[in-house]
């Protein structure tokens, strides 16, 4: 049996590290995961040279849930990504969502067992990411924005939705500096110093004033983490609707209209790095079968 899943990344509206409450929206950059059954063992590979431990951990969590012995049943996984790693665009959430979803689908069908629900997939993927040390809060906001698409506002501590809805499919620009920033390596204590200000930004998100929330969150976390907020302000000056740091960096995102794409790209091209063009994703994590 062979199945494929496509799982998008997400961009930050509110980073949850300071307060435990977050908000994010799906973007069109994604990870595609192809899974095939084998006689035994777990084999994982990816096209970006990343460590495979998170991939393997996701498979093992599914196997443990269904009481599958890898000596008697195996999975071969391959991922291909248009989503930059360690950049604040939820590559870990997208990867773990994809792997848990595709492996659980294969195992449940192969052994005629009950499939995992959407939230069971998400929670298992989050647990794997926490165990692997690639997230600080569990990233329920990032994981659900990736899995369902659209925009979410969440209580990450309790893994609960405050808002979950579709988002207008604006063009999105992503500025990628020439360096990476792993979420698991960040300093939570430093970020929590500014939690009262993040709470103010979060109040905008709860009122569905997502762009004001994104702008303010980006300024707060840029200052806390030592990123250049001029990058976001340049985008706003060039016509972006909203712009700010995504996750703990290193990427910045800009929500734009069609008529401001070129101006924002031009201003960002003066910085070292790359500018990627995508759009809001409302589709989320999608499975396809190839038997």
C-alpha positions as MATLAB code, in Angstrom:
seq = 'XXXXXXXXXXXXXXXXXXXXXXXXXXXXXXXXXXXXXXXXXXXXXXXXXXXXXXXXXXXXXXXXXXXXXXXXXXXXXXXXXXXXXXXXXXXXXXXXXXXXXXXXXXXXXXXXXXXXXXXXXXXXXXXXXXXXXXXXXXXXXXXXXXXXXXXXXXXXXXXXXXXXXXXXXXXXXXXXXXXXXXXXXXXXXXXXXXXXXXXXXXXXXXXXXXXXXXXXXXXXXXXXXXXXXXXXXXXXXXXXXXXXXXXXXXXXXXXXXXXXXXXXXXXXXXXXXXXXXXXXXXXXXXXXXXX';
ca = [
       0.000    0.000    0.000;
       1.183    3.505   -0.816;
      -0.323    6.798    0.311;
       0.655   10.450   -0.034;
      -0.221   13.411    2.164;
       0.306   17.102    1.608;
       0.694   19.283    4.712;
       1.084   23.091    4.579;
       3.120   25.318    6.830;
       1.737   28.263    8.758;
       2.643   31.848    9.593;
       2.410   33.514   12.985;
      -0.160   36.044   14.107;
       0.584   35.596   17.830;
       3.570   33.606   19.089;
       2.330   31.548   22.066;
       5.632   31.222   23.935;
       5.125   34.319   26.115;
       1.566   33.627   27.278;
       0.488   30.146   26.174;
      -2.085   31.644   23.794;
      -1.384   31.811   20.073;
      -2.705   32.426   16.591;
      -1.558   31.358   13.134;
      -2.787   30.869    9.563;
      -2.019   28.303    6.878;
       0.256   29.165    3.958;
       0.769   27.497    0.587;
       4.353   26.317    1.149;
       4.122   22.663    2.128;
       5.598   19.250    2.832;
       4.581   16.198    0.827;
       5.066   12.794    2.451;
       4.929    9.474    0.587;
       4.525    6.337    2.709;
       4.799    2.723    1.522;
       4.324   -0.481    3.456;
       7.271   -2.863    3.790;
       7.777   -6.253    5.416;
       9.396   -4.772    8.529;
      11.298   -1.815   10.058;
      10.947    1.965    9.751;
      12.971    3.850    7.142;
      12.810    7.627    6.717;
      14.393   10.096    4.317;
      13.903   13.727    3.326;
      15.093   16.064    0.586;
      16.455   18.826    2.837;
      19.123   16.943    4.767;
      17.272   17.198    8.081;
      17.674   14.797   10.969;
      15.143   11.959   10.675;
      14.508   11.508   14.412;
      11.189   13.416   14.423;
       9.965   11.391   11.448;
      10.877    8.123   13.162;
       9.318    9.232   16.443;
       6.020   10.039   14.698;
       5.901    6.561   13.127;
       6.722    4.860   16.417;
       3.952    6.750   18.218;
       1.442    5.512   15.643;
       2.788    1.957   15.886;
       2.581    2.076   19.687;
      -0.985    3.375   19.566;
      -2.059    0.472   17.345;
       0.268   -2.063   19.026;
       2.128   -2.723   15.765;
       5.479   -4.545   15.933;
       7.996   -3.029   13.504;
       9.664   -6.429   13.247;
       6.502   -7.722   11.594;
       5.285   -4.652    9.668;
       7.214   -1.756    8.210;
       6.881    1.721    6.729;
       9.137    3.533    4.255;
       8.711    7.334    4.402;
       9.992   10.019    2.051;
       9.284   13.742    2.409;
       9.720   16.522   -0.129;
       9.451   20.124    1.037;
       8.891   23.595   -0.398;
       8.718   24.797    3.207;
      11.995   26.219    4.586;
      13.274   24.488    7.734;
      13.953   26.202   11.082;
      12.508   29.476    9.835;
       9.364   30.062   11.899;
       6.995   28.647    9.266;
       5.964   25.510   11.184;
       8.035   22.991    9.243;
       8.080   20.651   12.267;
       4.303   20.848   12.727;
       3.680   20.298    9.029;
       6.041   17.314    8.947;
       4.696   15.628   12.088;
       1.081   16.205   10.989;
       1.812   14.664    7.599;
       3.606   11.616    8.975;
       1.109   10.786   11.731;
      -1.793   11.235    9.304;
      -0.395    9.081    6.502;
       1.004    6.311    8.727;
      -2.150    6.073   10.856;
      -4.250    5.913    7.680;
      -2.177    3.019    6.315;
      -2.037    1.102    9.596;
      -5.756    1.470   10.355;
      -6.680    0.261    6.883;
      -4.098   -2.517    6.739;
      -5.203   -3.993   10.069;
      -8.900   -2.984    9.865;
      -8.623   -0.737   12.928;
     -10.381    2.505   13.855;
      -8.745    5.510   12.129;
      -7.487    8.373   14.268;
      -9.709   11.457   14.444;
      -8.312   14.785   13.248;
      -7.552   15.943   16.790;
      -6.007   12.583   17.678;
      -3.644   13.003   14.712;
      -2.790   16.559   15.785;
      -2.237   15.660   19.443;
      -0.030   12.688   18.560;
       1.984   14.900   16.202;
       2.363   17.549   18.919;
       3.482   14.944   21.460;
       6.115   13.713   19.016;
       7.352   17.279   18.421;
       7.568   17.918   22.174;
       9.456   14.651   22.715;
      11.849   15.576   19.904;
      12.477   19.019   21.445;
      11.536   20.946   18.304;
       8.790   23.008   19.994;
       8.507   24.857   23.311;
       4.722   25.186   23.751;
       3.593   22.195   21.693;
       2.527   24.669   18.989;
      -1.175   23.778   18.981;
      -1.750   27.001   17.010;
       0.805   26.111   14.328;
      -0.237   22.455   14.214;
      -3.937   23.215   13.753;
      -3.365   26.017   11.228;
      -1.268   23.537    9.254;
      -3.743   20.680    9.615;
      -7.007   22.527    8.930;
      -5.780   25.541    6.966;
      -7.349   28.950    7.522;
      -6.780   30.943   10.699;
      -6.856   29.743   14.296;
      -6.719   31.446   17.696;
      -5.855   28.944   20.400;
      -5.214   28.119   24.027;
      -2.012   26.134   23.553;
      -1.736   24.993   27.167;
      -5.099   23.233   27.046;
      -5.000   22.527   23.294;
      -8.333   24.241   22.702;
      -9.703   26.483   19.949;
     -10.887   30.016   20.630;
     -11.430   30.771   16.927;
     -11.124   28.490   13.892;
     -12.229   29.845   10.520;
     -11.357   30.310    6.866;
      -9.246   33.299    5.870;
      -9.356   35.441    2.739;
      -6.745   34.033    0.374;
      -4.367   36.980    0.330;
      -1.003   36.730   -1.405;
       1.757   36.125    1.149;
       5.412   37.099    0.815;
       8.089   35.473    2.969;
      11.496   37.019    3.509;
      14.081   34.331    4.302;
      17.432   35.556    5.684;
      20.547   33.493    5.068;
      20.404   31.820    8.491;
      18.095   29.568   10.505;
      16.534   29.819   13.960;
      15.321   26.628   15.647;
      12.308   27.070   17.948;
      13.629   24.554   20.451;
      16.799   26.618   20.911;
      14.950   29.821   21.909;
      14.954   31.400   25.383;
      11.378   31.261   26.784;
      12.230   33.273   29.921;
      13.375   36.231   27.829;
      10.211   36.122   25.697;
       7.952   35.971   28.765;
       9.364   39.303   29.980;
       7.126   41.038   27.458;
       4.035   38.896   28.064;
       1.835   41.906   29.041;
       2.473   43.418   25.609;
       1.816   40.085   23.884;
      -1.485   39.888   25.791;
      -2.444   43.211   24.199;
      -1.616   41.829   20.746;
      -3.582   38.671   21.543;
      -6.643   40.745   22.447;
      -6.657   42.002   18.844;
      -6.521   38.415   17.548;
      -9.477   37.417   19.742;
     -11.406   40.302   18.175;
     -10.445   38.957   14.711;
      -8.284   42.015   14.078;
      -5.622   39.631   12.821;
      -3.434   42.082   10.929;
      -3.061   44.522   13.816;
      -2.224   41.525   16.043;
       0.383   40.269   13.551;
       2.056   43.686   13.281;
       2.272   44.182   17.053;
       3.379   40.608   17.779;
       6.120   40.918   15.168;
       7.503   44.104   16.705;
       7.466   42.630   20.226;
       9.210   39.381   19.337;
      11.680   41.042   16.971;
      12.806   43.280   19.831;
      12.967   40.364   22.260;
      14.863   38.008   19.954;
      17.188   40.551   18.332;
      15.704   40.618   14.823;
      15.569   43.777   12.709;
      11.996   45.098   12.827;
      12.877   47.475    9.983;
      12.267   44.506    7.667;
       8.570   44.446    8.600;
       8.235   48.236    8.656;
       9.766   48.452    5.171;
       7.096   46.026    3.952;
       4.316   48.112    5.519;
       5.773   51.274    3.991;
       5.737   49.523    0.593;
       2.037   48.699    0.827;
       1.789   45.461    2.833;
      -1.420   45.030    4.827;
       0.507   43.399    7.679;
       4.061   42.218    8.280;
       6.052   40.699   11.104;
       8.410   38.037   12.371;
       7.001   34.513   12.071;
       7.507   32.164   15.014;
      10.910   32.741   16.591;
      12.339   33.630   13.175;
      14.228   33.816   11.079;
      11.543   34.500    8.470;
       9.323   37.559    8.145;
       5.929   37.360    6.459;
       3.927   40.042    4.707;
       0.231   39.899    3.873;
      -0.226   41.856    0.657;
      -2.691   42.780   -2.070;
      -2.000   41.900   -5.692;
      -1.040   45.495   -6.450;
       1.569   45.699   -3.672;
       3.394   42.393   -4.328;
       6.078   43.891   -6.564;
       6.744   46.887   -4.299;
       7.187   44.736   -1.193;
       9.393   42.247   -3.074;
      11.525   45.103   -4.349;
      12.086   46.556   -0.872;
      12.867   43.124    0.611;
      15.265   42.253   -2.198;
      17.697   44.840   -0.816;
      18.298   42.493    2.146;
      20.530   39.426    1.949;
      18.383   36.326    1.550;
      15.438   35.186   -0.544;
      11.834   36.307   -1.004;
       9.243   33.560   -1.508;
       5.761   34.130   -2.885;
       2.758   32.046   -1.777;
      -0.771   32.629   -0.477;
      -3.064   31.879    2.455;
      -3.949   28.168    2.573;
      -7.489   27.125    3.511;
      -7.135   23.464    2.471;
      -4.882   22.023    5.161;
      -3.575   18.463    5.416;
      -4.879   16.313    2.549;
      -4.451   12.586    1.973;
      -4.386   10.770   -1.374;
      -4.088    7.023   -2.013;
      -2.013    5.159   -4.596;
      -2.545    1.438   -4.238;
];
